[in-house]
Amino acid sequence: MSAEEKQNSQTYQGSNSIEHPENEKDVSEYIRRFYKSGISLELIGSGSKRKIGKPLQCEKILNLSKLSGIIEYLPTELYIKVRACTPINQIEEELKKNKQQLVFEPIDFGYLFLGKSDYGTAAGHVACNISGPRRFKVGSVRDHVIGFRGVNGKGEIIKSGGNVVKNVTGYDLCKLICGSYGTLAALTEITFKVLPSPNESETLVVLNLNLDSAADLLAKALSSSNDVSGAVFLPNEPQSNDYVANVEEIFSLNDLKHASSYTAIRIEGPKNSVDERIQNIISELNVKNNDNSILKTYQSEIFWKKVKNLEIFSSAKNNVARIVLPPSYCTQLLHHLEPSKFRYYVDWGGALIWLEICELTEKIFEDIRKKVVQCGGHISMIKLSDYLPYVEEVFTVNKNLYNISQNIKKSFDPKKILNPGKMYTGI
């Protein structure tokens, strides 16, 4: 590749294009300087989620990785305050010492993009607002961020929330920052709400169900009084060389029988309660005579860790989409898409579909997006293969919400210098 071609590449980084601020004051000074000059900035931490959203071609890169470390952790007050680029696995290891956790179950996207673990940073998870299997019970990332500090597109230091769970100000900027993909502010500090880890976790796995039977079973489980915290359907893998068949290998657990499909329901809490609720749900779902497995705590935790970390896509070179929709439309959408042509699994009891697409053209993508919108949902292209030439918008665009997003962007970043176009064209 010639020097000119490198400079025109979307991933080109000149020797003077990357800045490494060491603290919040540095971040403010850099952004204020670039705001005055109208220089566009790409914000990155560890880069673990850099490929989500549109590829950027900015004049400068602001690498915030030096803003790392735990500032304050008070287990009895149920919060932890960290610098923005503190590794998530460092936070989780600290919480484990007091049997606490981030209950939104941070996803390790390293398996999807690199084929190995790369959890990323606190800021990356807040910026994307993508949560794990417990989402339908405990809420998303944004429901567990109780405070932050950051720098807006004018170089002004902003803050919201604090160290308490209750917010009485009426202005909850945390909700705006979460899921903004770095288009509103450069985060410098984040305060998370933390909660106790469950004593026990057991998973009922019903084997060899088809899509419709599994969806019906998950719906009944979620509407029961057994306080389900995980509900996933892993279907039979497509018989095609375009997809890597690896479910049997990934979910190779001593107490899990091999099957064409897995419908898994998780129960968490005190041991006696978990044992009782597992038996209740077996009885209520009438699956006592079905071919099933029960995973105790150790194997249950391994199973759900692999589910949340998208490990079945760890060898995928194809496009991967994330579809969120009302659970009642899940089977309708999948039948329309002809699931035998795709690789997918269903999470959140039917409200989330992870979809691997081998041959994705603009026409196919628009057809999928149109059907998703008709079902009251939205689609995000999380991973785009290198051979896909162009997708106009990788996130679902709603005209009214787009206009609102534009106004919010103007308030935080009037010159649109922070991650411009990362989410939507013009934002």
C-alpha positions as CSV (number, residue, x, y, z in Angstrom):
1,M,0.0,0.0,0.0
2,S,1.4,3.4,-1.0
3,A,1.8,6.3,1.5
4,E,-1.1,8.1,-0.2
5,E,-3.4,5.0,0.0
6,K,-2.5,4.6,3.7
7,Q,-3.4,8.2,4.4
8,N,-6.8,7.8,2.7
9,S,-7.5,4.6,4.6
10,Q,-10.2,4.7,7.3
11,T,-7.8,3.0,9.8
12,Y,-4.8,5.3,9.0
13,Q,-3.1,6.8,12.0
14,G,-0.3,9.3,11.3
15,S,2.6,9.6,13.7
16,N,1.1,12.8,15.2
17,S,-2.6,11.8,15.1
18,I,-2.9,10.1,18.4
19,E,-3.1,12.0,21.7
20,H,-2.8,10.3,25.1
21,P,-4.3,12.5,27.9
22,E,-3.3,11.5,31.4
23,N,-6.1,13.0,33.4
24,E,-9.5,14.8,33.1
25,K,-7.8,18.2,32.8
26,D,-5.8,17.0,29.8
27,V,-8.9,15.6,28.1
28,S,-10.6,19.0,28.6
29,E,-7.7,21.0,27.2
30,Y,-7.3,18.7,24.1
31,I,-11.0,18.8,23.3
32,R,-11.2,22.6,23.8
33,R,-8.3,23.1,21.5
34,F,-9.8,20.8,18.8
35,Y,-13.2,22.4,19.2
36,K,-11.8,25.8,18.4
37,S,-10.0,24.4,15.3
38,G,-13.0,22.2,14.2
39,I,-10.8,19.1,14.3
40,S,-12.7,15.8,14.4
41,L,-11.8,13.3,17.1
42,E,-12.2,9.5,17.5
43,L,-12.4,8.5,21.2
44,I,-11.0,5.1,22.1
45,G,-10.0,3.2,25.2
46,S,-8.8,-0.3,24.7
47,G,-10.4,-0.5,21.3
48,S,-12.4,-3.7,22.1
49,K,-15.6,-2.3,20.6
50,R,-14.1,0.0,18.0
51,K,-15.6,-2.0,15.1
52,I,-19.2,-1.6,16.4
53,G,-20.9,1.2,14.4
54,K,-19.6,3.0,11.4
55,P,-15.8,3.1,10.8
56,L,-14.5,6.5,11.5
57,Q,-12.0,8.7,9.6
58,C,-11.1,11.5,12.0
59,E,-8.2,13.9,12.0
60,K,-7.2,13.0,15.5
61,I,-7.5,10.0,17.9
62,L,-7.9,10.7,21.6
63,N,-6.7,7.5,23.4
64,L,-8.1,7.6,26.9
65,S,-6.5,4.4,28.1
66,K,-4.4,6.2,30.7
67,L,-7.5,7.1,32.6
68,S,-7.6,3.8,34.5
69,G,-8.0,2.7,38.1
70,I,-10.5,2.2,40.9
71,I,-11.1,5.5,42.7
72,E,-13.4,4.4,45.4
73,Y,-15.2,1.2,46.3
74,L,-17.6,1.0,49.3
75,P,-19.2,-2.5,49.4
76,T,-21.6,-1.5,52.2
77,E,-22.9,1.4,50.1
78,L,-23.2,-0.7,47.0
79,Y,-21.2,1.4,44.6
80,I,-17.8,1.5,42.9
81,K,-16.3,4.6,41.3
82,V,-13.7,4.1,38.6
83,R,-11.8,6.0,36.0
84,A,-13.4,5.6,32.6
85,C,-10.9,3.2,31.0
86,T,-10.5,0.8,34.0
87,P,-10.6,-2.7,32.6
88,I,-14.0,-4.4,33.3
89,N,-12.3,-7.6,34.4
90,Q,-10.3,-5.6,37.0
91,I,-13.5,-4.2,38.4
92,E,-15.2,-7.7,38.5
93,E,-12.2,-9.2,40.3
94,E,-12.4,-6.5,42.9
95,L,-16.1,-7.0,43.4
96,K,-15.6,-10.8,43.8
97,K,-13.6,-10.2,47.0
98,N,-16.9,-9.0,48.6
99,K,-19.2,-11.4,46.7
100,Q,-20.6,-8.6,44.6
101,Q,-21.1,-8.1,40.9
102,L,-22.2,-5.9,38.0
103,V,-25.6,-7.5,37.6
104,F,-26.0,-6.4,34.0
105,E,-23.4,-9.0,33.0
106,P,-20.9,-7.2,30.8
107,I,-20.3,-8.9,27.5
108,D,-16.8,-9.9,26.4
109,F,-16.9,-8.9,22.7
110,G,-13.3,-10.2,22.2
111,Y,-14.7,-13.6,21.2
112,L,-16.7,-12.0,18.4
113,F,-14.0,-9.8,17.0
114,L,-10.7,-11.6,17.9
115,G,-11.7,-15.2,18.8
116,K,-10.4,-14.7,22.3
117,S,-11.2,-12.7,25.5
118,D,-11.0,-8.9,25.4
119,Y,-13.5,-7.5,28.0
120,G,-12.7,-3.9,27.3
121,T,-13.2,-1.0,29.6
122,A,-15.9,0.5,31.8
123,A,-16.4,3.4,29.4
124,G,-16.7,1.0,26.4
125,H,-19.6,-0.8,28.1
126,V,-21.3,2.4,29.0
127,A,-20.9,3.8,25.5
128,C,-22.5,0.8,23.9
129,N,-25.1,0.0,26.6
130,I,-25.3,-3.7,25.5
131,S,-26.2,-6.0,28.4
132,G,-26.1,-9.8,29.0
133,P,-28.8,-12.5,29.6
134,R,-30.1,-11.0,32.9
135,R,-31.2,-7.8,31.0
136,F,-35.0,-8.6,31.1
137,K,-34.8,-8.9,34.9
138,V,-32.4,-6.3,36.1
139,G,-32.3,-3.7,33.3
140,S,-29.5,-2.6,31.0
141,V,-26.1,-0.9,31.7
142,R,-27.8,2.5,31.9
143,D,-29.9,1.3,34.9
144,H,-26.7,0.6,36.8
145,V,-24.7,3.8,36.1
146,I,-25.5,6.2,39.0
147,G,-22.9,8.9,38.2
148,F,-20.3,10.0,35.7
149,R,-17.8,12.8,34.9
150,G,-16.8,13.6,31.4
151,V,-15.9,16.3,28.8
152,N,-18.4,17.5,26.2
153,G,-17.6,18.5,22.6
154,K,-16.7,22.1,23.7
155,G,-14.1,21.0,26.2
156,E,-16.3,21.6,29.2
157,I,-16.2,19.3,32.2
158,I,-19.6,17.9,32.9
159,K,-20.9,15.6,35.7
160,S,-24.1,13.9,36.7
161,G,-25.4,11.8,39.6
162,G,-23.2,10.8,42.5
163,N,-22.6,7.9,44.9
164,V,-26.2,7.1,45.8
165,V,-28.7,5.0,43.9
166,K,-31.6,7.4,44.2
167,N,-31.7,10.3,41.7
168,V,-33.9,13.2,42.8
169,T,-32.5,15.9,40.5
170,G,-34.8,15.1,37.6
171,Y,-31.9,15.5,35.1
172,D,-30.5,12.1,34.6
173,L,-27.7,12.6,32.0
174,C,-26.4,9.0,32.7
175,K,-29.3,7.7,30.6
176,L,-28.3,9.9,27.7
177,I,-24.6,9.1,27.9
178,C,-25.2,5.3,27.9
179,G,-25.5,4.0,24.4
180,S,-24.3,7.2,22.8
181,Y,-21.1,5.5,21.4
182,G,-18.9,8.4,22.4
183,T,-20.8,11.0,20.3
184,L,-21.8,13.2,23.2
185,A,-18.8,13.3,25.6
186,A,-15.5,11.7,26.5
187,L,-16.1,9.9,29.8
188,T,-13.4,10.3,32.5
189,E,-15.1,8.7,35.6
190,I,-18.0,6.3,36.1
191,T,-19.9,5.2,39.2
192,F,-21.7,1.9,39.0
193,K,-24.3,0.4,41.3
194,V,-23.2,-3.0,42.5
195,L,-25.3,-5.8,44.0
196,P,-24.5,-9.1,45.9
197,S,-23.7,-12.2,43.7
198,P,-26.2,-15.0,44.0
199,N,-25.2,-17.9,46.3
200,E,-26.4,-20.5,43.9
201,S,-27.2,-20.7,40.2
202,E,-28.9,-23.7,38.5
203,T,-30.0,-24.1,34.9
204,L,-32.7,-26.3,33.5
205,V,-31.9,-27.3,29.9
206,V,-34.6,-28.8,27.9
207,L,-33.2,-30.6,24.8
208,N,-34.3,-31.0,21.2
209,L,-37.1,-28.5,21.0
210,N,-38.0,-26.6,17.8
211,L,-38.2,-22.8,17.7
212,D,-42.0,-22.6,18.3
213,S,-41.9,-25.0,21.2
214,A,-38.9,-23.3,22.8
215,A,-40.5,-19.9,22.5
216,D,-43.7,-21.1,24.1
217,L,-41.7,-22.7,26.9
218,L,-39.6,-19.6,27.6
219,A,-42.7,-17.4,27.6
220,K,-44.3,-19.7,30.3
221,A,-41.1,-19.7,32.3
222,L,-40.9,-15.9,32.4
223,S,-44.5,-15.5,33.3
224,S,-44.2,-17.9,36.2
225,S,-43.5,-16.9,39.8
226,N,-40.1,-18.6,39.9
227,D,-38.0,-15.5,39.3
228,V,-36.1,-16.6,36.2
229,S,-32.9,-14.7,35.5
230,G,-31.9,-16.3,32.2
231,A,-33.9,-17.7,29.2
232,V,-32.1,-18.7,26.0
233,F,-32.8,-20.9,23.0
234,L,-29.8,-22.3,21.1
235,P,-31.2,-24.0,17.9
236,N,-29.9,-26.7,15.6
237,E,-27.0,-25.3,13.6
238,P,-27.4,-24.7,9.9
239,Q,-26.0,-27.5,7.6
240,S,-23.8,-25.2,5.6
241,N,-20.1,-24.7,5.2
242,D,-20.7,-21.0,5.4
243,Y,-21.1,-21.3,9.1
244,V,-18.8,-22.9,11.7
245,A,-20.6,-25.6,13.7
246,N,-19.2,-25.3,17.2
247,V,-22.1,-25.4,19.7
248,E,-21.3,-29.0,20.8
249,E,-17.7,-28.1,21.4
250,I,-18.3,-24.8,23.2
251,F,-21.0,-26.2,25.5
252,S,-19.2,-29.4,26.3
253,L,-20.2,-29.8,30.0
254,N,-20.3,-33.0,32.0
255,D,-23.9,-32.7,32.9
256,L,-25.1,-31.4,29.6
257,K,-26.2,-34.0,27.1
258,H,-25.5,-33.5,23.4
259,A,-28.6,-32.4,21.5
260,S,-29.8,-30.7,18.4
261,S,-31.0,-27.7,20.4
262,Y,-30.9,-26.3,23.9
263,T,-33.6,-24.3,25.7
264,A,-32.1,-23.1,28.9
265,I,-33.8,-21.4,32.0
266,R,-31.7,-20.0,34.8
267,I,-32.7,-19.8,38.5
268,E,-30.5,-17.9,41.0
269,G,-30.6,-17.2,44.8
270,P,-30.2,-19.1,48.1
271,K,-29.6,-22.8,47.7
272,N,-32.9,-24.1,49.2
273,S,-34.9,-21.6,47.2
274,V,-33.1,-22.4,43.9
275,D,-33.7,-26.2,44.4
276,E,-37.3,-25.6,45.1
277,R,-37.9,-23.3,42.2
278,I,-36.1,-25.6,39.8
279,Q,-38.5,-28.4,40.7
280,N,-41.5,-26.0,40.6
281,I,-40.6,-24.9,37.0
282,I,-40.1,-28.5,35.8
283,S,-43.6,-29.3,37.1
284,E,-45.2,-26.1,35.8
285,L,-43.7,-26.4,32.3
286,N,-44.6,-30.1,32.3
287,V,-41.1,-31.2,31.1
288,K,-40.4,-33.9,33.7
289,N,-40.7,-36.6,31.0
290,N,-38.7,-34.5,28.5
291,D,-35.1,-35.1,27.7
292,N,-33.4,-32.5,29.9
293,S,-30.4,-31.7,32.0
294,I,-29.9,-29.7,35.2
295,L,-26.6,-27.7,35.5
296,K,-25.5,-27.0,39.1
297,T,-23.8,-23.7,40.0
298,Y,-20.3,-24.3,38.6
299,Q,-21.5,-25.6,35.2
300,S,-24.4,-23.2,35.1
301,E,-22.0,-20.2,35.4
302,I,-19.8,-21.6,32.7
303,F,-22.8,-22.1,30.4
304,W,-24.2,-18.5,30.8
305,K,-20.7,-17.0,30.5
306,K,-20.4,-18.6,27.1
307,V,-23.9,-17.5,26.1
308,K,-23.3,-13.8,27.1
309,N,-19.9,-13.7,25.5
310,L,-21.2,-14.8,22.1
311,E,-18.7,-17.6,22.0
312,I,-20.7,-19.5,19.3
313,F,-19.6,-16.7,17.0
314,S,-16.0,-16.8,18.0
315,S,-14.9,-18.3,14.7
316,A,-17.3,-16.4,12.5
317,K,-16.1,-14.3,9.6
318,N,-19.6,-13.3,8.7
319,N,-21.8,-10.4,9.6
320,V,-23.5,-10.4,13.0
321,A,-26.7,-8.5,13.8
322,R,-28.4,-7.8,17.1
323,I,-32.2,-7.6,17.0
324,V,-34.3,-6.4,19.9
325,L,-38.0,-6.7,19.6
326,P,-41.2,-7.6,21.6
327,P,-40.9,-11.4,22.5
328,S,-44.3,-12.1,20.9
329,Y,-42.9,-11.3,17.5
330,C,-39.7,-13.4,17.8
331,T,-40.9,-16.6,16.0
332,Q,-42.8,-14.6,13.4
333,L,-39.7,-12.7,12.4
334,L,-37.5,-15.8,12.4
335,H,-39.9,-17.7,10.2
336,H,-40.0,-14.8,7.8
337,L,-36.2,-14.8,7.6
338,E,-36.1,-18.6,7.0
339,P,-33.9,-19.5,10.0
340,S,-32.3,-22.5,8.2
341,K,-30.4,-19.9,6.0
342,F,-28.9,-18.2,9.0
343,R,-27.1,-18.9,12.3
344,Y,-28.8,-17.4,15.3
345,Y,-29.8,-17.8,18.9
346,V,-32.6,-16.3,21.0
347,D,-32.0,-14.6,24.4
348,W,-34.0,-12.6,26.9
349,G,-36.9,-15.1,26.5
350,G,-37.5,-14.0,22.9
351,A,-36.7,-10.3,23.1
352,L,-33.2,-10.6,21.7
353,I,-32.0,-12.3,18.6
354,W,-28.3,-12.6,17.7
355,L,-28.2,-13.3,13.9
356,E,-25.1,-14.4,11.8
357,I,-25.6,-13.6,8.1
358,C,-23.3,-15.0,5.5
359,E,-24.3,-13.2,2.3
360,L,-25.4,-9.7,3.3
361,T,-26.2,-7.3,0.6
362,E,-27.8,-3.8,0.9
363,K,-31.1,-5.3,-0.3
364,I,-31.0,-8.3,2.1
365,F,-30.2,-5.9,5.0
366,E,-33.0,-3.5,4.2
367,D,-35.5,-6.4,3.9
368,I,-34.4,-7.6,7.4
369,R,-34.5,-4.1,8.8
370,K,-38.0,-3.4,7.3
371,K,-39.4,-6.6,8.9
372,V,-37.8,-5.9,12.2
373,V,-39.3,-2.4,12.3
374,Q,-42.7,-3.8,11.4
375,C,-42.4,-6.1,14.4
376,G,-41.8,-3.1,16.6
377,G,-38.1,-3.8,17.0
378,H,-34.7,-2.4,16.0
379,I,-31.6,-3.9,14.5
380,S,-27.9,-3.1,14.9
381,M,-25.1,-4.5,12.8
382,I,-22.5,-5.3,15.5
383,K,-20.0,-7.0,13.2
384,L,-19.6,-6.3,9.5
385,S,-17.4,-8.5,7.4
386,D,-14.6,-6.9,5.4
387,Y,-16.1,-7.8,2.0
388,L,-19.4,-5.9,2.7
389,P,-18.8,-2.7,0.6
390,Y,-21.4,-0.4,2.2
391,V,-24.3,-0.2,4.6
392,E,-25.9,3.2,4.8
393,E,-26.9,3.0,8.5
394,V,-25.8,0.2,10.8
395,F,-28.4,1.1,13.4
396,T,-32.1,1.4,12.9
397,V,-33.1,5.0,12.2
398,N,-36.4,6.4,13.4
399,K,-37.1,9.9,12.0
400,N,-38.5,11.3,15.2
401,L,-35.8,9.9,17.4
402,Y,-33.2,10.9,14.9
403,N,-34.4,14.6,15.2
404,I,-34.3,14.3,19.0
405,S,-30.8,12.8,18.8
406,Q,-29.6,15.7,16.5
407,N,-30.8,18.3,19.1
408,I,-29.1,16.4,21.9
409,K,-25.9,16.2,19.8
410,K,-26.0,20.0,19.2
411,S,-26.2,20.6,23.0
412,F,-23.3,18.4,23.9
413,D,-21.2,18.7,20.7
414,P,-22.2,21.7,18.5
415,K,-19.4,21.3,16.0
416,K,-19.9,17.5,15.8
417,I,-16.2,16.7,16.5
418,L,-16.7,13.7,18.8
419,N,-17.0,10.3,16.9
420,P,-18.8,12.0,14.0
421,G,-21.1,9.6,12.2
422,K,-20.4,6.7,14.5
423,M,-24.1,6.0,15.1
424,Y,-26.0,7.9,12.4
425,T,-25.1,10.1,9.4
426,G,-24.8,13.7,10.6
427,I,-24.6,12.9,14.3
